[in-house]
Amino acid sequence: MFVYGMVGPLVSGLAAGAVPGFRTVLATACVAGLSYGPMVGLAYALTAALAAPVRPEATHEPDRLLRTDRTAVLQQILVNTVVFGVVGWLLYGPGGDVADWLFYTLTGGVGVGLAYGLALTAWGHWMVLARIWLPLTGRLPWAVGAFLRDARRRGVLRHSGAVYQFRHARLKEHLARTYEKTYEKR
């Protein structure tokens, strides 16, 4: 949160065409770190307290594990939104501006929860890389799950716990060489 507080005034200042002073940046960083830090810490502590451990049998199917992780991310977003909503209500007060409170609640709760979910969880990495980036760049088909299940059914891939693996080392090496040759030309 301290770094977030430092970056905010820098970006705002640069967008306005002026570079803010060091004291302004440091003051904003301290306020952000001391005000938002405890809220985010409280939200993560509540989420950790409410989280149920993953049962070993749930790790046998990659799809089930991703669903479990997605549920945990949605719970994190919900807890963040409630914590930011309550604290925002305390900051803006019952007589305060409802639009400001709502903006604070949604950007803080949903924004921080979604950032956490996309950056720090298996489901987030799956969404960003396998469902968005790799299909956009043409390196995976859009129906990734169906593609992996079909490759497993055909005996090209197997899954061990939560991961898919090539069954044949020669095929894996051939695909790696082909990939290197193809993308070295670019």
Buried (B, 14 or more C-beta within 10 A) or exposed (E): BBEBBBBBBBEEBEEEEEEBEEEEBBBBBEEBBEEBBEBBEBBBEBBEEEEEEBEEEEBEEBEBBBEBBBEBBBBBBBBBBBBBBEBBBEEBEEEBEEEEBEEBBBEBBBBBBBEBBBEEBBBBEBBEBBBEEBBEEEEBEEEBBEBBBEBBEEEBBEBEEBEBEBBEEEEEEEEEEEEEEEEEEE
